[in-house]
Amino acid sequence: KMAEMAEMAIPVQTVDVVAPANLPEGYEFAIQDGEFKFTVQVPPGGVKEGQIFKVPTRKVDEAHDQDSKAYRGPVGAWKDGLFACCKHGPFHPHLWMGLCCTLCFLGQIMTRMQLNWMGRTGSVRTVETTCRTVLIISMVGMILSAITTGLGGIFGWLYAMIVTIRTRYAMRTKYAIPERGICPAGTEDCCCACWCQSCTVMQMGRHTANYNYNNNETYACCCTNTGIVIVRKKQNNSNIDDNNNDNDEDSDEEMGHLLEA
């Protein structure tokens, strides 16, 4: 009870946050304060762009939040450029998924971002089926395109444009990434989706996955809901056994010397 009372006596740390866009209540995004990274949640009623609101901070636990590291990108800027498609080599799965199965790869990224099949923030249940639903829509579009001589292709293209724009906007909002000013204000997401969709999707994929993560090996995978597989490193038992064997040998030698004495 004394420990519980001591915890209750500790004041909650808060921080003033400037809303990067119009956000609904309950929406979560990451902010960076110096060396520390926090996750903040939009208060009831939502906020408007530019509004300053005070929220309690939840410091990201680097030691106990290993799996989410694979989905957390840097705050304030893109991890790399729009055309850094070959950053991980010419045979990397994310490159070929972006080139050959762009919409399917986008569905995996939407799952990482906790978005539903329409590119909107969804519940856990709807997010679990996002990648599958996008895959079905992609297949239906290809079938309709073959049957209706192109009409299905138009449907698929429009759907891909809409969800790419929404996903990119949601990602820029979550990671507080401003527009670069190359396109007219408010049109960058649309321009990237229309003129270079594959590169745009691959950039979002690299931003939300750490393929070079050392503590947990993070691999790109074509056939998962998120496009990522995390393989936890096992402790090197052989080294431990070798050390134990060395210690046993030292003990035997010492015992031999004692017996000779």
C-alpha positions in Angstrom: 0.0 0.0 0.0 2.8 2.4 0.8 4.3 1.7 -2.6 1.0 2.4 -4.3 0.6 5.6 -2.4 4.1 6.6 -3.4 3.3 6.0 -7.1 0.1 8.0 -6.8 2.1 10.9 -5.3 4.4 11.1 -8.3 3.2 13.9 -10.6 2.4 13.0 -14.2 4.8 14.5 -16.7 3.1 16.5 -19.4 4.3 18.3 -22.6 2.9 21.0 -24.8 2.3 19.7 -28.3 1.4 21.6 -31.5 -1.1 19.6 -33.6 0.5 18.9 -37.0 -2.9 18.5 -38.6 -6.6 18.1 -37.7 -6.7 14.9 -35.6 -9.5 13.0 -34.0 -9.6 12.1 -30.4 -7.6 9.1 -29.4 -5.2 9.4 -32.3 -1.6 8.5 -31.3 1.6 9.8 -32.9 5.2 10.1 -31.9 7.1 13.3 -31.0 10.8 13.8 -30.3 12.0 16.0 -27.4 15.8 16.1 -27.6 17.1 12.6 -27.1 13.8 11.2 -25.9 10.9 9.9 -28.0 7.3 10.0 -26.7 3.9 8.8 -27.8 1.1 11.2 -27.3 -2.6 10.7 -27.6 -5.0 13.4 -28.8 -7.4 14.4 -26.0 -11.3 14.1 -26.2 -12.9 16.3 -28.8 -9.9 16.2 -31.1 -7.6 19.0 -32.1 -7.2 21.3 -35.1 -4.0 22.0 -37.0 -1.7 24.4 -35.1 -3.6 24.0 -31.8 -1.4 23.6 -28.7 -2.6 21.0 -26.3 -1.1 19.5 -23.1 -0.8 15.7 -22.8 0.9 13.2 -20.5 3.9 11.6 -22.1 4.6 7.9 -22.4 8.2 7.4 -22.9 9.1 4.7 -25.4 10.7 1.8 -23.6 13.6 0.7 -25.8 14.2 -2.4 -23.8 10.7 -3.8 -23.6 9.2 -2.6 -26.9 11.4 -4.5 -29.3 8.7 -5.6 -31.7 7.3 -2.2 -32.3 10.8 -0.9 -33.2 10.3 -2.6 -36.5 7.4 -0.3 -37.3 8.7 3.0 -35.8 10.3 5.5 -38.1 12.2 8.7 -37.4 10.2 11.8 -36.5 10.4 15.1 -38.3 11.8 13.9 -41.7 11.7 10.9 -44.0 14.3 8.2 -43.3 15.7 8.5 -46.8 14.9 10.0 -50.2 12.0 9.2 -52.6 14.3 7.5 -55.1 16.4 5.5 -52.6 14.7 2.3 -53.9 17.9 0.3 -54.2 19.2 1.3 -50.7 19.0 -2.4 -49.6 20.3 -3.9 -52.8 18.7 -4.9 -56.1 17.3 -8.1 -54.8 15.6 -6.8 -51.6 11.9 -8.0 -51.3 10.7 -4.4 -50.7 12.0 -3.3 -54.1 10.3 -6.1 -56.0 7.1 -5.8 -54.0 7.0 -2.1 -54.8 7.6 -2.7 -58.5 5.5 -5.8 -59.2 2.9 -5.8 -56.4 2.6 -2.1 -55.4 -0.9 -2.3 -54.1 -0.2 -5.4 -52.0 2.9 -3.8 -50.5 0.8 -0.7 -49.7 -1.7 -3.0 -47.9 1.2 -4.2 -45.7 2.3 -0.7 -44.9 -1.3 0.3 -44.1 -1.4 -2.6 -41.6 1.8 -1.3 -40.0 0.2 2.1 -39.7 -3.0 0.7 -38.2 -5.2 1.8 -41.1 -8.2 0.0 -42.6 -8.6 -0.9 -46.3 -9.8 2.7 -47.0 -6.7 4.3 -45.5 -8.5 5.5 -42.4 -7.6 4.8 -38.7 -9.4 1.5 -37.8 -10.1 -0.8 -35.0 -7.8 -3.8 -34.2 -10.3 -6.1 -35.9 -10.5 -4.1 -39.1 -6.7 -3.5 -39.3 -6.0 -7.3 -39.1 -7.8 -7.8 -42.4 -6.4 -4.7 -44.2 -3.7 -6.5 -46.2 -6.1 -9.3 -47.1 -8.8 -6.9 -48.3 -6.4 -4.8 -50.4 -5.1 -8.0 -52.0 -8.6 -9.1 -52.9 -9.4 -5.6 -54.3 -6.2 -5.8 -56.4 -7.1 -9.3 -57.8 -10.7 -8.2 -58.5 -9.4 -5.1 -60.4 -7.1 -7.3 -62.5 -10.0 -9.7 -63.4 -12.3 -6.8 -64.2 -9.6 -5.2 -66.3 -9.3 -8.4 -68.4 -13.1 -8.8 -68.8 -14.1 -5.2 -69.4 -11.1 -4.2 -71.5 -9.6 -1.7 -69.1 -12.6 -0.5 -67.0 -11.4 -2.6 -64.0 -7.9 -1.1 -64.4 -9.4 2.4 -64.0 -11.2 1.3 -60.9 -8.0 -0.2 -59.4 -5.9 2.9 -60.3 -8.4 5.2 -58.6 -8.5 3.1 -55.5 -4.7 2.9 -55.4 -4.4 6.7 -55.7 -6.9 7.3 -52.9 -5.3 4.9 -50.4 -1.8 6.0 -51.3 -2.6 9.6 -50.7 -4.4 8.9 -47.4 -1.6 6.5 -46.2 1.1 9.0 -47.0 -0.8 11.8 -45.3 -1.4 9.7 -42.2 2.3 8.8 -42.1 3.4 12.4 -42.4 1.0 13.3 -39.6 2.1 10.6 -37.3 5.8 11.3 -37.8 5.4 15.1 -38.1 7.0 15.2 -41.5 6.4 18.5 -43.3 5.9 18.9 -47.0 9.2 19.8 -48.9 7.7 22.7 -50.8 8.4 21.1 -54.2 4.6 20.9 -55.1 2.0 23.5 -54.3 1.0 23.6 -50.6 -1.3 20.7 -49.7 -0.7 18.7 -52.9 2.6 16.8 -52.2 0.9 13.6 -51.2 -1.3 13.7 -54.3 1.6 14.5 -56.6 3.8 11.7 -55.3 0.9 9.2 -55.5 0.1 10.2 -59.1 3.5 10.6 -60.7 5.7 8.1 -58.8 3.4 5.7 -56.8 5.9 2.8 -56.7 8.7 5.0 -55.3 6.3 6.6 -52.9 5.1 3.3 -51.5 8.7 2.0 -51.2 9.7 5.1 -49.3 6.8 4.6 -46.9 7.9 0.9 -46.5 11.4 1.8 -45.6 10.3 4.5 -43.2 8.1 2.1 -41.2 10.6 -0.9 -41.2 14.1 -1.1 -39.9 15.8 -3.8 -42.0 19.2 -3.1 -40.3 18.0 -3.6 -36.8 20.7 -5.4 -34.9 19.1 -6.7 -31.6 16.2 -8.4 -33.3 16.9 -9.4 -36.9 14.2 -7.8 -39.0 13.6 -9.3 -42.4 11.4 -8.2 -45.3 8.9 -10.8 -46.3 6.5 -10.8 -49.2 3.9 -13.1 -47.6 3.0 -11.5 -44.2 0.4 -8.9 -43.2 3.1 -6.4 -42.5 5.8 -7.4 -44.9 8.2 -7.9 -42.0 9.4 -10.9 -40.0 11.2 -10.5 -36.7 13.5 -13.3 -35.7 14.7 -13.0 -32.1 18.4 -13.8 -31.6 18.9 -16.7 -29.2 21.5 -16.7 -26.6 24.7 -18.3 -27.7 24.6 -21.4 -25.6 27.7 -22.9 -27.2 29.8 -20.1 -25.7 28.3 -20.6 -22.3 29.0 -24.4 -22.5 32.6 -23.7 -23.6 33.1 -21.3 -20.6 31.6 -23.9 -18.3 33.9 -26.6 -19.7 36.9 -24.4 -19.2 35.9 -23.7 -15.6 35.4 -27.4 -15.0 38.9 -28.1 -16.5 40.5 -25.5 -14.3 38.7 -27.0 -11.2 40.0 -30.5 -12.1 43.6 -29.2 -12.5 43.4 -27.5 -9.1 42.0 -30.7 -7.5 44.8 -32.7 -9.1 47.4 -30.3 -7.6 45.8 -30.6 -4.2 45.8 -34.4 -4.4 49.5 -34.5 -5.4 50.3 -32.2 -2.5 
